[in-house]
Amino acid sequence: MNPTTNILEQMSSYGHERVAFHQDPATGLKAIIAVHSTVLGNALGGTRRWCYANESEALFDVLRLSEGMTYKAAAADLQMGGAKSIILMPKPGHQPTEAEARAMGRFVDTMAGKYIAAEDVGVSPQYCDWMAMETKHVMGGNTVSHGGDPSPFTAQGCFNSMKACLAFVGKKVDFSNLTVGIQGVGATGYRLAKLLRQAGAAVLVTDVHVPTVKRAVEELGCMALGNDKNLFAEKVDIIAPCALGGILDAKTIENLKCQIVCGTANNQLLVPDTDGALLKKRGILYSPDFVANAGGLIRLAGLYLGFTEAQLDKKVEQIEQTTLAVFEESKSQVSTSAAAIAYAKRKIAAGPVKKPAMAGSR
């Protein structure tokens, strides 16, 4: 099959508006920007730096991630579209540079504001500030751009979604007698663990990066899971996937010994249609990732849209109610995942909220 035709077919399948590829000979930058939808407004989405096995894997990732951002913004009632960008690292551990970031900033600028970049895996506030030296269409920096690290808000939103999960399964909204397993204790996972420990939960952690596990154990009192054990087969109350996506497949779901899955990772279901239904069949409540992890987007998109701090806090609090609303709708759907997508699509179909006309305007 012609590679170009394959890309266009994938864009059509996912419903993307635009996918752009870029390479910068001077820095070696190779990147993709995928704009899924701008129906509700300009599209904000993080920039991910990752070493992919091949370009097909990279394209699959950016298409799924950007689609998820559209649903995330819509479900959170934000007047924003959905997009994502990725930087294809030449090898694992390849260090970011100002030159590379500025080259990425110039690429972002070609979108003329239809795409607003932000943080994701492998990108820091410093990297965002470097990109912002070349474009004003960046959020998540501390000096040149603004917004800072959104991970505390992502973690708080996920914690709020967990409250909804407990209420929906008929449990008391109290974490003091619960055990939560967290896969990935990086930026968001660590902060989620901290919230859970403060609420009295026992927290079991695992991560491929040993120092992050050690930090969670020493600073928060979490329990580390040995490398010879599989977190997704442990008997816990809640599993929180907080690393990369695609972790919940037929085999993983078959081995789950928890009642709830609620985490901060994007695209947790490898095959959303079948895996979501399988979770429901097993009686495991799944909080759809783009609902549970919307706090970071709410923070940066809200700042971009001019929200006050009070409005931002309220929006993150509302993740609990949004999760419950999706769960209620899921009673007549094949899965909570399908219900969440239907919920978001209704918001998109309704279009952006029209601002009231100013007095005296024509």
Stockholm file with secondary structure:
# STOCKHOLM 1.0

chainA/1-362         MNPTTNILEQMSSYGHERVAFHQDPATGLKAIIAVHSTVLGNALGGTRRWCYANESEALFDVLRLSEGMTYKAAAADLQMGGAKSIILMPKPGHQPTEAEARAMGRFVDTMAGKYIAAEDVGVSPQYCDWMAMETKHVMGGNTVSHGGDPSPFTAQGCFNSMKACLAFVGKKVDFSNLTVGIQGVGATGYRLAKLLRQAGAAVLVTDVHVPTVKRAVEELGCMALGNDKNLFAEKVDIIAPCALGGILDAKTIENLKCQIVCGTANNQLLVPDTDGALLKKRGILYSPDFVANAGGLIRLAGLYLGFTEAQLDKKVEQIEQTTLAVFEESKSQVSTSAAAIAYAKRKIAAGPVKKPAMAGSR
#=GR chainA/1-362 SS CCHHHHHHHHHHHHTCSEEEEEEETTTTEEEEEEEEECSSSSEEEEEEEECCSSHHHHHHHHHHHHHHHHHHHHHTTCSCEEEEEEEECSSTTCCCCHHHHHHHHHHHHTTTTSEEEECCTTCCHHHHHHHHTTCSCBCSBSSSSCBCCCHHHHHHHHHHHHHHHHHHTTCCSCCTTCEEEEECCSHHHHHHHHHHHHTTCEEEEECSSHHHHHHHHHHHCCEECCTTSCGGGSBCSEEEECSSSCCBCHHHHHHCBCSEECCSCSSCBSSHHHHHHHHHHTTCEECCHHHHTTHHHHHHHHHHHTCCHHHHHHHHHTHHHHHHHHHHHHTTSSCHHHHHHHHHHHHHHHCSCCCCCCTTCC
#=GC SS_cons         CCHHHHHHHHHHHHTCSEEEEEEETTTTEEEEEEEEECSSSSEEEEEEEECCSSHHHHHHHHHHHHHHHHHHHHHTTCSCEEEEEEEECSSTTCCCCHHHHHHHHHHHHTTTTSEEEECCTTCCHHHHHHHHTTCSCBCSBSSSSCBCCCHHHHHHHHHHHHHHHHHHTTCCSCCTTCEEEEECCSHHHHHHHHHHHHTTCEEEEECSSHHHHHHHHHHHCCEECCTTSCGGGSBCSEEEECSSSCCBCHHHHHHCBCSEECCSCSSCBSSHHHHHHHHHHTTCEECCHHHHTTHHHHHHHHHHHTCCHHHHHHHHHTHHHHHHHHHHHHTTSSCHHHHHHHHHHHHHHHCSCCCCCCTTCC
//
